[in-house]
Amino acid sequence: MNSSVDPSPQSGLTQALPLKAAVVGTGGISQEHLAFLSGRAPAVGTVAGRIRLVGVCDLSEASASYASQQYGASGYYTDIAELLETAKPDVVHVLTPPETHLGIGTLCLEAGSHVICEKPITDNAADLKSFLASAAANDRHLMESHNYRFNRGVQQMRQLVDDGALGAVREVEVRISLPVTDPDGRFGDRNLPSPIHKMPAGVIHDFTTHFGYLLLNFSSEVNFHRIAAAWSNHEGRADFRYDDLDALLIGDGPHGAVHGRLRFSANTGPDAFTVTVRGSQGWAETDLFQPYVNVVRPRPGGSQLSPIVNHIANGGGLIRDGVRNLGRKILQHSPYEGLHLMLDEAYTALANGTALPVTPDQMLATSELVDRLLSDEVKL
Ligand SMILES: NC(=O)c1ccc[n+]([C@@H]2O[C@H](COP(=O)([O-])OP(=O)(O)OC[C@H]3O[C@@H](n4cnc5c(N)ncnc54)[C@H](O)[C@@H]3O)[C@@H](O)[C@H]2O)c1
């Protein structure tokens, strides 16, 4: 967990605007990347609009051509080599299924493009190390999407922790409830199996990166030396490796012991993606699907008044967040606000020659944590 990799490349990285961007894989998540690249994503604005979408690529010509039309790309391709050769992008967004990331990303790095890659960037940390080595050898950046870390609620909680408002962090819980086995959903469809089923944690692997970086976002200095992970297939569907994860991690940080809990359930509802941080002085929680931030902590006035003031503050906050969420729904904003903000920071960094918002060390620490959760010695 304390791995360190070669620092990001230093030379020649201040890129003149407009930056030339390309997208490989024009499926579901590309909508969010393309909305940002075409300047249509809400709530960002520093570099969006100063990026040129020079090409989109997909094995499906129909999908590539549609994305190109929708988002005003200069051209569309079904062959990555042709995209790289013709459009010469400064940055390529690799948005294909996970098993293709390393191969496609390496081609892009070797062609001289920086790579922003969707999670899970690779199956395991060893593959990520060779991917990062290839980026370093080509003096290019490689960044994995750690998008939920940039959502407003998580950023607000991080600020509370940094300000010491919750005291020393003692517990971090990340919990996802999603009916992934639903036959009408993209993972549960029996006729068209998702490629994610082939990952080491099956469908849950699609979420393990989020678990890892959200936990480490609040416990980066903690050495988790005791881990137990119960991977289950409660419904027993043959096409599912697992449909449930209950993991406990215990470690030591600079301010004492820290517990982590990572929980994935396909059988609890409604859909939720909560992050809870409990400190020695108070706790805070957000739900990334229905964003709110609840904060409970000692308030001026002492222990008698604190519960009442917390109640009033959280009630006011819930009303404010409710109105804000309604506005977001009307304006069709999605939980991907963090993805747009992360991309905005990444392109600003590329333009300025500064560090990208997701570092190689963060990517590797996340990947190593996922490897450990899947290792036989921690499995319950
Ligand atoms: N960060 C997030 O919150 C988030 C959310 C959803 C998906 N994702 C990730 O994004 C990636 C893609 O997911 P998706 O839901 O968009 O999948 P998808 O199946 O909807 O789209 C993938 C696209 O890639 C294309 N493709 C596959 N192999 C290709 C190749 N060799 N060359 C060109 N195109 C190719 C497919 O034709 C398809 O259009 C996955 O890694 C997934 O885990 C991330």
Ligand as a Chemical Component Dictionary entry (heavy atoms), coordinates in Angstrom:
data_LIG
# 
_chem_comp.id                   LIG 
_chem_comp.type                 NON-POLYMER 
_chem_comp.pdbx_formal_charge   0 
_chem_comp.three_letter_code    LIG 
# 
loop_
_chem_comp_atom.comp_id 
_chem_comp_atom.atom_id 
_chem_comp_atom.alt_atom_id 
_chem_comp_atom.type_symbol 
_chem_comp_atom.charge 
_chem_comp_atom.model_Cartn_x 
_chem_comp_atom.model_Cartn_y 
_chem_comp_atom.model_Cartn_z 
_chem_comp_atom.pdbx_ordinal 
LIG N1  N1  N 0  -16.267 6.132  -13.880 1  
LIG C1  C1  C 0  -17.497 5.676  -13.824 2  
LIG O1  O1  O 0  -18.282 6.048  -12.955 3  
LIG C2  C2  C 0  -17.940 4.693  -14.883 4  
LIG C3  C3  C 0  -19.293 4.467  -15.143 5  
LIG C4  C4  C 0  -19.640 3.529  -16.136 6  
LIG C5  C5  C 0  -18.648 2.820  -16.821 7  
LIG N2  N2  N 1  -17.340 3.042  -16.501 8  
LIG C6  C6  C 0  -16.255 2.287  -17.164 9  
LIG O2  O2  O 0  -16.127 2.713  -18.510 10 
LIG C7  C7  C 0  -15.716 1.625  -19.330 11 
LIG C8  C8  C 0  -16.733 1.456  -20.457 12 
LIG O3  O3  O 0  -17.995 1.227  -19.887 13 
LIG P1  P1  P 0  -19.347 1.509  -20.702 14 
LIG O4  O4  O 0  -20.434 1.345  -19.714 15 
LIG O5  O5  O -1 -19.270 2.760  -21.475 16 
LIG O6  O6  O 0  -19.326 0.241  -21.694 17 
LIG P2  P2  P 0  -20.116 0.063  -23.053 18 
LIG O7  O7  O 0  -20.128 -1.394 -23.308 19 
LIG O8  O8  O 0  -21.390 0.804  -23.033 20 
LIG O9  O9  O 0  -19.171 0.793  -24.136 21 
LIG C9  C9  C 0  -17.917 0.296  -24.504 22 
LIG C10 C10 C 0  -17.715 0.645  -25.983 23 
LIG O10 O10 O 0  -16.388 0.289  -26.333 24 
LIG C11 C11 C 0  -16.427 -0.242 -27.647 25 
LIG N3  N3  N 0  -15.230 -1.065 -27.854 26 
LIG C12 C12 C 0  -14.941 -2.265 -27.302 27 
LIG N4  N4  N 0  -13.723 -2.695 -27.714 28 
LIG C13 C13 C 0  -13.244 -1.714 -28.522 29 
LIG C14 C14 C 0  -12.033 -1.561 -29.267 30 
LIG N5  N5  N 0  -11.078 -2.494 -29.242 31 
LIG N6  N6  N 0  -11.881 -0.432 -30.017 32 
LIG C15 C15 C 0  -12.843 0.510  -30.060 33 
LIG N7  N7  N 0  -14.017 0.410  -29.384 34 
LIG C16 C16 C 0  -14.204 -0.688 -28.619 35 
LIG C17 C17 C 0  -17.728 -1.032 -27.707 36 
LIG O11 O11 O 0  -18.155 -1.220 -29.048 37 
LIG C18 C18 C 0  -18.656 -0.108 -26.911 38 
LIG O12 O12 O 0  -19.320 0.818  -27.749 39 
LIG C19 C19 C 0  -15.604 0.415  -18.397 40 
LIG O13 O13 O 0  -14.281 0.280  -17.973 41 
LIG C20 C20 C 0  -16.506 0.801  -17.237 42 
LIG O14 O14 O 0  -16.174 0.172  -16.005 43 
LIG C21 C21 C 0  -16.974 3.964  -15.578 44 
# 
loop_
_chem_comp_bond.comp_id 
_chem_comp_bond.atom_id_1 
_chem_comp_bond.atom_id_2 
_chem_comp_bond.value_order 
_chem_comp_bond.pdbx_ordinal 
LIG N1  C1  SING 1  
LIG C1  O1  DOUB 2  
LIG C1  C2  SING 3  
LIG C2  C3  SING 4  
LIG C2  C21 DOUB 5  
LIG C3  C4  DOUB 6  
LIG C4  C5  SING 7  
LIG C5  N2  DOUB 8  
LIG N2  C6  SING 9  
LIG N2  C21 SING 10 
LIG C6  O2  SING 11 
LIG C6  C20 SING 12 
LIG O2  C7  SING 13 
LIG C7  C8  SING 14 
LIG C7  C19 SING 15 
LIG C8  O3  SING 16 
LIG O3  P1  SING 17 
LIG P1  O4  DOUB 18 
LIG P1  O5  SING 19 
LIG P1  O6  SING 20 
LIG O6  P2  SING 21 
LIG P2  O7  DOUB 22 
LIG P2  O8  SING 23 
LIG P2  O9  SING 24 
LIG O9  C9  SING 25 
LIG C9  C10 SING 26 
LIG C10 O10 SING 27 
LIG C10 C18 SING 28 
LIG O10 C11 SING 29 
LIG C11 N3  SING 30 
LIG C11 C17 SING 31 
LIG N3  C12 SING 32 
LIG N3  C16 SING 33 
LIG C12 N4  DOUB 34 
LIG N4  C13 SING 35 
LIG C13 C14 SING 36 
LIG C13 C16 DOUB 37 
LIG C14 N5  SING 38 
LIG C14 N6  DOUB 39 
LIG N6  C15 SING 40 
LIG C15 N7  DOUB 41 
LIG N7  C16 SING 42 
LIG C17 O11 SING 43 
LIG C17 C18 SING 44 
LIG C18 O12 SING 45 
LIG C19 O13 SING 46 
LIG C19 C20 SING 47 
LIG C20 O14 SING 48 
# 
